[in-house]
Amino acid sequence: MKVNICGIEHNVIECEDNFDIETHMGQIDYGNCTIKINKNIPDQLKVATLCHEILHGMLVHIGREDLSSDEQLVTALGNAINGSFKIKEVQQ
């Protein structure tokens, strides 16, 4: 799956990684334009995680790294976006 963040295409990859499932379900790599999503979480949580990582990307690409590092803000806005729009499950 691919997502466009501020005009930059990012690959979304479901993978088993060294994720701590209690605190870390996804990760965005700005340099490689990839988003990794933990494949061992439920589909609904994958979508919420994707929204969260996309929001990190948007904030970085608009020059607001300060806001992107605020996990509480990113989580709240990501949940608001996820609750407001229908996003289909993450698929490769």
Backbone torsions as a table, in degrees:
resi	resn	phi	psi	omega
1	MET	NA	147.9	177.7
2	LYS	-126.8	145.0	174.0
3	VAL	-129.3	148.8	178.6
4	ASN	-102.8	121.6	178.5
5	ILE	-118.7	108.6	179.1
6	CYS	53.4	41.1	176.6
7	GLY	86.1	2.6	-179.2
8	ILE	-115.6	123.0	-179.2
9	GLU	-75.2	132.1	178.2
10	HIS	-121.8	137.1	173.6
11	ASN	-84.4	135.4	175.7
12	VAL	-105.7	125.0	-175.2
13	ILE	-124.4	126.1	171.1
14	GLU	-87.8	128.2	-176.3
15	CYS	-153.1	162.8	167.7
16	GLU	-93.1	124.0	-178.1
17	ASP	-136.3	-170.3	177.2
18	ASN	-85.0	44.2	179.5
19	PHE	-72.7	136.3	168.1
20	ASP	-89.8	103.3	-171.6
21	ILE	-59.1	-21.1	178.8
22	GLU	-73.2	-31.3	-172.9
23	THR	-129.8	-11.3	-169.7
24	HIS	-141.9	104.3	-176.9
25	MET	-109.8	-10.1	-179.7
26	GLY	-159.7	172.3	-177.7
27	GLN	-159.6	136.9	174.4
28	ILE	-106.9	136.7	176.5
29	ASP	-113.1	104.0	-174.9
30	TYR	-65.2	-40.7	-177.5
31	GLY	-66.9	-37.9	-179.1
32	ASN	-96.7	0.1	-179.9
33	CYS	52.5	51.7	177.5
34	THR	-131.8	150.5	172.5
35	ILE	-123.9	124.0	175.9
36	LYS	-100.4	134.2	176.5
37	ILE	-121.1	133.0	178.5
38	ASN	-62.8	119.3	-176.9
39	LYS	-76.0	-6.9	-177.0
40	ASN	-95.4	14.9	177.7
41	ILE	-111.2	158.4	179.9
42	PRO	-60.6	152.1	-177.4
43	ASP	-55.0	-40.7	-179.7
44	GLN	-62.3	-37.4	177.6
45	LEU	-73.1	-30.5	175.0
46	LYS	-61.8	-42.2	179.8
47	VAL	-65.2	-44.0	178.3
48	ALA	-62.4	-39.9	178.7
49	THR	-65.8	-41.2	177.4
50	LEU	-60.6	-44.8	177.0
51	CYS	-58.1	-43.5	179.5
52	HIS	-60.3	-47.2	-178.2
53	GLU	-69.7	-37.3	176.1
54	ILE	-61.2	-41.5	179.8
55	LEU	-64.2	-40.9	173.1
56	HIS	-54.3	-48.0	-178.4
57	GLY	-61.4	-43.8	179.8
58	MET	-60.5	-46.0	-178.4
59	LEU	-64.0	-40.7	177.8
60	VAL	-65.3	-44.0	-176.4
61	HIS	-69.8	-20.4	176.0
62	ILE	-96.1	9.1	175.1
63	GLY	84.3	20.3	-179.6
64	ARG	-114.6	57.7	177.8
65	GLU	-57.6	-31.3	179.0
66	ASP	-60.0	-41.2	178.0
67	LEU	-75.4	-33.4	179.8
68	SER	-64.4	-27.7	-179.6
69	SER	-84.3	-3.5	177.8
70	ASP	-88.9	91.7	-175.1
71	GLU	-60.7	-35.2	179.1
72	GLN	-63.8	-44.4	177.9
73	LEU	-64.4	-47.7	-178.3
74	VAL	-61.9	-41.1	178.7
75	THR	-64.4	-46.2	-179.2
76	ALA	-62.4	-47.2	-179.9
77	LEU	-69.1	-38.6	177.2
78	GLY	-61.0	-42.8	177.6
79	ASN	-65.7	-37.4	177.8
80	ALA	-64.8	-42.9	178.0
81	ILE	-64.7	-46.9	-179.5
82	ASN	-60.9	-37.1	179.9
83	GLY	-78.3	-14.1	-176.2
84	SER	-99.8	-22.5	-175.6
85	PHE	-126.5	148.1	174.0
86	LYS	-84.0	117.4	176.8
87	ILE	-122.0	125.3	-179.3
88	LYS	-70.8	160.2	-177.1
89	GLU	-56.8	156.5	178.6
90	VAL	-72.2	126.0	176.7
91	GLN	-136.6	145.6	176.8
92	GLN	-83.7	NA	NA
